[in-house]
């Protein structure tokens, strides 16, 4: 039996403890000045709500390692995060896309420089179904029919909002290829609302980010899996008709067809807390936290090995 220390929450506690011990006296010697640095001061950031579980974990460990640094986070739909970037009070956003050419030109003119952008990890859009549902295996053609309202049976689709969210944008742009959502698609307030609705309605399916439900070592994810099932989706690159779940190896190898990137945008032209938090996310500790949360890290060369059982 796995010792509770090695559960998802136990591992996070161990990480916090280890970085506090690693920090030791060096954190206290970071200077008595109130001037902001990469490890001292505070920053306000906006993050796509689909990634709340993993970013909460990242901030917990970062602040334990650097107790003089504070990351104040607000979780919002993606479009609101991008709008927040125009405000002086927000210097960093974490969303599923980088700035487009028009947005980049705007910030270059208004700020005099282009915000730093890049990829942190790979995530999957996960389909969840009620535990009593007969339909929990889908092809991408099936999902297009369901989202457009032309599926063979009445299926209610619930998402984390009908507009402005990264999940809705992915459904419209990447699944429906620009076609509108059907009248059977409804909005929940957030990802927790999606899970609750699907758990209470046999004829419903939901779309959420994998970090909410994909970590089998996290107690919160396990509690959600008692309410709903993770559906299987037909592999897009397999030679035979294979249906896969958004497990980490399937995300890494692009076997699961609905994979998206998790990107940072930092509007900071000096070495402040934004730069410090970004360095943390990009390098070993942050990338390991992404990996332990069952996303696929984009900045470190982890290997997927075949295991013979």
N, C-alpha and C positions, 0 to 999 in steps of 0.2 A: 504493500500500500504506500502511495506517495505521501511523504511527510508534508504537513500543511505549510511548512517553511518554504517548500518549493512550489507552492501554488502561485497563481498570477500575482495576488496581493502580497504573498510572502516574498516573492522575488523582488517586487518593487520596494518593499521595506528593506530588504538586504542591500539593494542598490543605493537607497538613500543613506543607510548606515555606512556603507563602504566609502561613498564619496565624502561624507562628513569626516571620516577618519583620514582619508587621503588628503583632504583639505588641510587639516591640522592647523598649525600656527601660521601657515602662509596666508590664509584668508584674513587673519587678523592683522597681518603686516602689509595689507594691500594699500596702505597709505591713510593718513588721517584726513586728507583733503575731501571736501564734499563734491569735488569735480567728478562728473560722470566718466566712467571708463567701461571697458568690456565686462567688468565684474563688480561694478559699483554704480548704483543709481537705479532708476526705474524706467520702464517702457510700457506703453499701452499698445496692445496688438489686437487685431480682429482675426478670427479664425472661422472657417467654414464649420458649421455645426455638425456636419457629418463626421468630423474628426475629433470631437470632444474627448472621447476616452483616451486616445493616444496622446493628444497634446497636453491633457491634464497630467498624465504620467511624466511627460518630458519636463514640464514646468516644475513638478514636485522635485525631481532629481536635480535639475539645474539650480534651483533655489537652495537646495540642501548643500550643494557643492559651493555655491557662492552666496552666502547669507546676506551680503550687502547689496545684492541685486534682486530686483523685484519685477516680475512680469505680470502685469495686469491684463487679463484676457477677457474678451467678449466674444461669445459664439453667436454667429448670425448666418443668414443665407449668403451665398457666395457674392451675389451682386451688391449686397449691402457692405460686405467686407471691402470690395473694390472701390465703392464710393467713399468709404471711410479713409482710404489712402489719400484722398484729396484734402483731408483735414490735418492741420498741423499737429494735433494731439496723437495721431496714429502714425507710427513710423514703420510698422511691419504688418503684413497680412499673410495668411497661409490658406491657400485655395487650390483648386484643381486646374488652374491654367496660368500662364504668364500673361503679361500685358501684350496686347496686340500692337500693330504698328502705329495706329492712330493714338492710342493711349501712351505709347512710348514717346512719340513726338510731343504730345501735350506736356508730359512731365519734364522732358528735356528743355522745353521753352520756359515752363513755369519755375522749375527748380534750378536749371542750369546744369543738370546732370541726369543721367538715366538711372532709375532705381535698380539695385542689384536683384537679379532673378535667377532661379535655378530649381532643379528637381531634388526632392528629398527622399521620396519613397514611392512605391507603387501600391495602389489601393484597388479594390474591386467593388463594383456595384452589385450588391447581393440581393437576390430574390428570396423573400420569405413567404411561407404559406402556413395556414392554420394546421394544427396537429391532426385534425380530422379530415383535412382536404384530400381528395382523391388525385388531384393534380399537383405534383411536386417535381415533375421532370419536363423540361421545356427545351425546344429549339429556339434559335433567334427568330425564326419565322413565326413561331407561336407567340413569342413575346411582342413582336411587332403587331400581330393581330389583336392581342390582349390590350396593348396600349392604345391602339387606334379604335377600339370598341367593336371590332368585327370578328371576335373569337366565337367559336362554335357554341359556347354557353355563356350565360351571364356571369361575369367575373368583375368584382369591384377591385379597383386598383387604388392603393393609397400611397401617397408620396409625402415627403417632408415639405410640402408647399406646392402650389400650382404654378408659381413663377419665382424667378430670382434665385433658386437653389441650384447647386451643382448637379444634384441627382436628376432634377427635372431637365436641366440643360443637356445632360448626357442622354437622357431618354429621347428627347426631341432630336438632337443633333446626330447621335451615334446609332440609336436603335431605329427611330422612325425616319431618319434621313431627311429631316426638315418638315415632315408632315405633322399636322396638329394632333394633340392628345384627344382621345375619345371622351365622350360625355360620361363614361363609367369611371373616369379618373378623378379622385377627390384628394383633398389636402388634409394632412394632419399638421399640428403645430410644429412638431419636430420629429426626430428619429424615434424617441421614446413613444410618441403618439402613434407612429406607424406600427411599432411592435404591439402596442396595446390594442389597436384597432384590429389587426390581423388575428391576434389571439382570441378575440371575441366574436369573429365573423368567419364562418367556415368557407364562405364564398369569396373571400378576399385574399389578395396577395399584396405584398409591399416591396418597395425598393429602398434599401438603406446602404450606407457604407459598411464594409466588412469589419471595421474596427469596433463597431457596436456589438457584434455577435460572433465574430470569427475566432476568438481566442479561447480555446478549450481549457486553458489554465487560469482564466479570470473568473472570479465568482459571479460578477455581474453578467458576463456573457453566458455562463452556465444557467443562471436564473432565467435569462431570456429564452434560452433553448428549451426550457421546460414549458414555455408558452407557445413557441412556433417552431417550424422546421425550416432549415436552409434548403432551398430547392436546388436541383442539379440542372445545369444548362449544357447543351450540346457543345462539345469541344470544336473549336473553329479550325484547328490545324491538324487534327488527328486523322489518320488514314482510314479508320473505321468509325462506325457510329458510336461514339463514346460520350457519355454524359458525366460532367465533373462538377464538383462543388468549388467554391472560391477558397480552397486551401492554399497555403503559402507557396508550395511547390507549383501549383497550377497557375498562380499569379506570376511567379518568376519565369515560368516557361511559356507564358501566354496561352496555355491550354484553356484556361477559363476565358471566354470571349469578351467579358466586360471589365477590362482593366483600364485604370486611369492613373495619372500621375498626381502626386501631392507636391505643390510648388510653393516656394517662398518668394515674396517681394518685399525688399527692405529699402525704405526711403531714409537712408542715414549716410551722410557723406563724412562721417567722423567715426572714431573708434568708441562707440557707445555700447549700451547694453544690448541693443539690437544686433550688433556685430558679434558680441559675446554669445548670445543665445543662438544665433545662426551657426557659429563655429561649433557649438555644442551639438546642434542637430545634425550637422554634416559629418562629424567625426565619430570616433569609436563608440563613446557612451550613448550618444543620441541614436546612432544607427543600430546599435544593439537593442535599444528600447523599441525601435520600430520592428526589429526582427522578433523580439519576444512578444510583441502585440500581433504577430502574424500578418503584418504588412511585409512587403519585400523592399529592403533598403536599396536605395539607388546610388549611394555614394561609396559603398565599400564592397569589395569583391567576395561575396559569400558564394558558396558552391552548393548545388543541388546534387545529391548522390542517390543512385538507385539502390534500394535495400531489398535483398532477397529474403523473404519470410519462409 
